[in-house]
Amino acid sequence: MPRLVVAAPSSGSGKTTVATGLMAAFAERGLAVSPHKAGPDYIDPGYHALATGRPGRNLDAFMCGPELVAPLFAHGAAGCDLAVVEGVMGLYDGAAGRGELASTAQVAKLLRAPVVLVVDASSQSRSVAALVHGFASFDPQVRLGGVILNKVGSDRHEVMLREALEEAGMPVLGVLRRAPQVATPSRHLGLVPVAERHADALAAVAALAEQVRAGCDLDALMALARTAPPLSCEPWSPATARTGGGDAAPYGRPVIAVAGGPAFTFSYAEHAELLTAAGAEVVTFDPLRDEALPEGTGGLVIGGGFPEVYAPELSANAPLRAAVSAFAAAGGPVAAECAGLLYLARSLDGKPMCGVLDADARMSERLTLGYREAVAVSDSSLAAAGTRLRGHEFHRTVIEPGAGAAPAWGFTHPERRVEGFVQHAVHASYLHTHWAAEPSVARRFAQAAAARTAAVRDAAAARP
């Protein structure tokens, strides 16, 4: 599989611009391009999917373990002509205090992939050679194959940069000029997701492809990608992943409703794949527009997103809020992460939500961000008590209280605290998790949904 990792010395250098532009430019050539993102980011993969027509997939060595990075990559890239992996933060930045763990450099080494370094050259000339030399020599196992210079100011500036890098023996694979017209808008948690600006996002991706086509040597980049040696791993498969045993859906094929639409855009493709492999029928619904849960819903998954941006609209959809509340009150299994937690609260920024949880949420000035090591405190429809998972928090909201009488998780690192809510069959928490790391949670949830579906069916059949 020809493959490239797009990295940078730091955040803000232009990784997303270059990676998305490369994906789109190669896709326009008729290649099947597999898009990937190092780390836990949900938003960039949306732009990657728009550029390639394939699901954007994450490669996170902290949440899934280094041993799953290559298999998950091989699963996502199956049948493609090229894979492009966008890095996270700076090339060597990873989980705090854990060395290279979860860094772009570690992902590149695990994939045996050449790295293209995107350098913001706006405030330097010859110094670019010293910068690139340092990144190329810091870890000999990371193969830096070339540089793409971003935010170059003029022809003269480009000449000075190229001369400096030629002295350093580093190929220049592209030069991009400042182009604010293709910038994508941001807000409190990063880029605005594709689902909220689809038409504008399509235009932005097309402009990025044009910019990359004009400024980068696509043939040289493809030649570099082809230097990646074969991977020796078997592709990850949701059908054969370790899932805790037992029939996938011993009570029949349950419908699991997954929240989507502009307010709930955060999800990993592997979650739906695991639920499907566990025997469920996954159906997406939009809490902004749909006034009822999908017919026959036996389980409800409400992932991350931006409910704080859409609080008035979510609150105005009273029929759906009532349906979610009734489903949870009747014992329906619910798995809610971050945005889902806020939606299940009594209120969000003063606007009524579903009222499943006796808790109120609001926006705050404080950003909560970082990896977490967690253990399930209470038995739930999602995880048995004692189940250990690694996850990620990323939010600017707070919920009060922060944990219920039966908390969802106990965090063991980097701080010790309990968090989230387990009540009846509801599991709600701020923690984002990647189920490929512990596929048993998907099967457990599918089985709970199937049992719920069977109970409703049997109760209906027993009525006179």
SULNORBEL-V666785 format. One record per run of one state. SS is the DSSP state (helix for helix, strand for strand, loop for the rest). FROM is the first residue (numbers start at 0). TO is the last residue. If there is no record, write none. Layout:
# SULNORBEL-V666785
ss=[SS;SS]
from=[FROM;FROM]
to=[TO;TO]
This chain:
# SULNORBEL-V666785
ss=[loop;strand;loop;helix;loop;strand;loop;helix;loop;strand;loop;helix;loop;strand;loop;helix;loop;strand;loop;helix;loop;strand;loop;helix;loop;strand;loop;helix;loop;strand;loop;strand;loop;helix;loop;helix;strand;loop;helix;loop;strand;loop;strand;loop;helix;loop;strand;loop;strand;loop;strand;loop;helix;loop;helix;loop;strand;loop;helix;loop;strand;loop;strand;loop;strand;loop;strand;loop;strand;loop;strand;loop;strand;loop;strand;loop;strand;loop;helix;loop;helix;loop]
from=[0;2;8;14;28;32;38;42;52;56;59;65;77;81;86;103;111;113;120;126;138;143;152;154;168;171;177;179;182;185;187;189;191;193;196;197;215;216;217;225;254;260;265;266;268;277;280;286;296;302;303;304;310;316;317;329;332;337;338;344;346;348;350;352;359;376;387;400;402;403;408;413;416;423;425;429;431;433;434;438;439;462]
to=[1;7;13;27;31;37;41;51;55;58;64;76;80;85;102;110;112;119;125;137;142;151;153;167;170;176;178;181;184;186;188;190;192;195;196;214;215;216;224;253;259;264;265;267;276;279;285;295;301;302;303;309;315;316;328;331;336;337;343;345;347;349;351;358;375;386;399;401;402;407;412;415;422;424;428;430;432;433;437;438;461;463]
